[in-house]
Amino acid sequence: AAASGDLTSYNGEGQVKNTLPGALLFVGEDGQSVPIGTNAVGIWTGPTNDGDISKVWTIPWDADRGILMGTSVHPFQVGDRYTTDLGWTLEPTP
């Protein structure tokens, strides 16, 4: 996954109000935190579907794992809505 930019909040006129550089994080099962920026971060690797496109995998994350907003680095405004676009790349596996 890769983000189009920092988490950003906007005022009523659509102007940037606040940005949170590096606040979008992926925390893996090992507890390691990796910022999700414009460079892709690996999120999950799993088995192939053997050509069966009906197969579905559920990726369970504990509350302190997965894609999270880190709030200890930059101050954020309570009540603001922060947005960015998140792009996913699916790659075939052997």
C-alpha positions in Angstrom: 0.0 0.0 0.0 1.1 3.6 -0.6 -0.5 6.9 0.3 -0.9 9.8 -2.1 0.4 12.2 0.6 0.2 13.0 4.3 -2.9 12.7 6.3 -4.5 16.2 5.9 -7.5 18.1 7.3 -9.3 20.9 5.5 -11.3 23.9 6.6 -14.9 24.7 5.3 -13.4 26.4 2.2 -11.4 23.4 1.2 -8.1 24.9 2.3 -5.5 22.8 4.1 -5.9 23.2 7.8 -3.4 20.7 9.2 -1.1 17.9 8.0 0.3 15.0 9.8 3.6 13.9 8.1 4.4 10.3 8.7 1.3 9.7 10.8 -0.2 6.9 8.6 1.4 3.7 9.8 1.3 0.0 9.2 2.1 -2.1 12.3 2.8 -5.7 11.4 2.3 -8.9 13.5 5.8 -8.4 14.8 4.9 -5.1 16.3 7.2 -3.1 14.0 5.8 0.2 12.8 6.4 1.4 9.3 5.2 4.7 7.9 3.0 4.5 4.9 4.1 7.1 2.4 4.4 7.5 -1.3 6.7 4.5 -1.5 4.8 1.2 -1.3 4.9 -0.8 2.0 4.2 -4.6 2.0 1.0 -5.3 3.9 0.3 -9.0 3.4 1.7 -12.1 1.6 -0.3 -15.2 1.4 -1.0 -18.3 -0.6 -2.1 -18.3 -4.3 -5.6 -18.8 -5.2 -4.6 -21.5 -7.8 -6.7 -19.8 -10.4 -9.9 -19.8 -8.3 -10.9 -16.2 -8.2 -13.8 -17.0 -5.8 -11.3 -17.6 -2.9 -11.3 -14.9 -0.3 -8.8 -14.4 2.6 -9.6 -12.5 5.7 -6.7 -10.7 7.3 -7.4 -10.4 11.0 -5.6 -7.6 12.9 -5.6 -6.9 16.6 -6.6 -3.4 17.6 -2.9 -2.4 17.9 -2.0 -3.8 14.5 -2.7 -3.0 10.8 -3.1 0.4 9.3 -3.2 3.0 12.1 -2.8 6.8 12.7 0.2 7.5 14.8 -0.6 10.5 17.1 2.5 10.8 19.2 4.7 12.5 16.6 2.5 15.4 15.5 -0.3 17.2 17.3 -3.7 16.7 15.7 -6.9 18.5 16.1 -9.7 16.6 17.8 -12.8 16.7 15.7 -11.0 17.2 12.4 -11.3 14.7 9.6 -8.0 13.6 8.2 -7.8 12.1 4.7 -5.4 10.8 2.1 -5.8 8.3 -0.8 -4.4 4.8 -0.2 -3.4 2.8 -3.3 -3.1 -1.0 -3.3 -1.0 -3.1 -5.6 -1.8 -6.7 -6.0 1.0 -8.8 -7.4 0.9 -12.4 -8.6 2.7 -14.9 -6.5 4.4 -18.1 -7.7 
